[in-house]
Amino acid sequence: METTIKASHFIDLELVNGAHDYHPIPVVLERGEGVYLWDVEGKKYFDFLSAYSAVNQGHCHPRIVNALQKQAETLTLTSRAFHNNKLGAYMDYVTDYFNFERLLPSNTGAEAVEAAIKITRKWGYTIKGIPANKAEIIVCSQNFHGRTSTIISFSSDPGSKTNFGPHAKGFITIPYNDIDALEAVLETHPHVAGFLVEPIQGEAGVYTPDTDFIKKAKALCNEFNVLLMADEIQTGIGRTGSLLAVCGSCSCEGHCKQQADTYTRPDVLILGKAISGGTYPVSAVLCDSEIMDVIQPGQHGSTFGGNPMACTVAMEALEVIRDEKLTQNASRLGQLFRAEMQSYIDKSSIVLKVRGRGLLNAIVINDTEESKTAWNICLKLMENGLLAKPTHGNIIRFAPPLVMTEEQLGECIQIIRSTLACFEPNN
């Protein structure tokens, strides 16, 4: 009784005092290490969400935590009114790591998307020559780029959009993974400045496009003098078995300068989540000088963007990805996970399919989006020691930290299979 009251106490505090903007799985967590989480009652779980892929390096990675602690004891914030001794080193390191010329620092993913939109629009006016206030950006249906007032204007999710208008103009929506639709818009709309796209749509249910979709999109953008803007906030930093999802099947360790057939270099790269190591908010926009230099002093900024703690944490987080070969681990374990899940699905009535890349995967439950089957499966998974959460009603996303071992993954697969078996019609 005491432990139940303890958990419910924290949940009630949120319900009474907080905005009701989330619908969490009813677990109260207090500690994490690697792939594991513990709740306030001491129960241990496998984390299969990784804070929406922000914790690729695992919870409380000792190298990242140590870097954070040391910097916190030295200098935390200067604002951009002054230089600090970490920002330049961070910019030099990250631009080399991802093979771009310039970086704009920020804090959250949505903030980075907003910055990318501004950069792209100004490039359209000052470089491409689009008439004033006529710039358009192409986006995809079922996208998720954040929840700012601008971003929700081109969202397909009624819950994110309804009653939050008036909505911003200047966005054209096409179906995801539809090259013909992209080409048709580019042929008929001369004022397009950019194409904003997720290489894999995470919130849409890990919707993975054709293998050549991004490559063909980039070719069309080049043909029509349009910037390809890759939102890799959720898919980047090793999550999909490559450093970036636009790298395709390339399991590189950073310094992505290869010109392999699988690699498509975007004009604008948007990063967040795992670049922070899951310890401190960090995001960034990267592009080359011709694009980035349209932004001049006073035209964009962030008090916390590029602060010494963020810079230190991000560099260490990226070093961990490379040193521990987490990209390669994600590629190998992802193939194993999908194969094991497919073997279950071949004999299942409750699961229709598995899809994904690397350790960003999802299963589609054989029920409607309005049903509670996927939610109930996640509650049962929680009971069995694994934390995951539905998206779009009938899809369950599986995204464990990239530090997971094959033995740990085997345990998780057994938990998932035995849990799903409870929901089969014959049980």
Secondary structure, 3 states (H helix, E strand, C coil): CHHHHHHHHHHHHHHHHCCCCCCCCCCCEEEEEECEEEECCCCEEEECCHHHHCCCCCECCHHHHHHHHHHHCCCCCCCCCCCCCCHHHHHHHHHHHHCCCEEEEECCHHHHHHHHHHHHHHHHHHHHCCCCCCCEEEEECCCCCCCCCCHHHHCCCHHHHCCCCCCCCCEEEECCCCHHHHHHHHHHCCCEEEEEECCCECCCCCECCCCCHHHHHHHHHHHCCCEEEEECCCCCCCCCCCCCHHHCCCCCCCCCCCCCCCCCCCCEEEECHHHHCCCCCCEEEEECHHHHCCCCCCCCCCCCCCCHHHHHHHHHHHHHHHHCCHHHHHHHHHHHHHHHHHHHHCCCCCEEEEEEECCEEEEEECCCCCCCHHHHHHHHHHHCCEECEEECCCEEEECCCCCCCHHHHHHHHHHHHHHHHCCCCCC
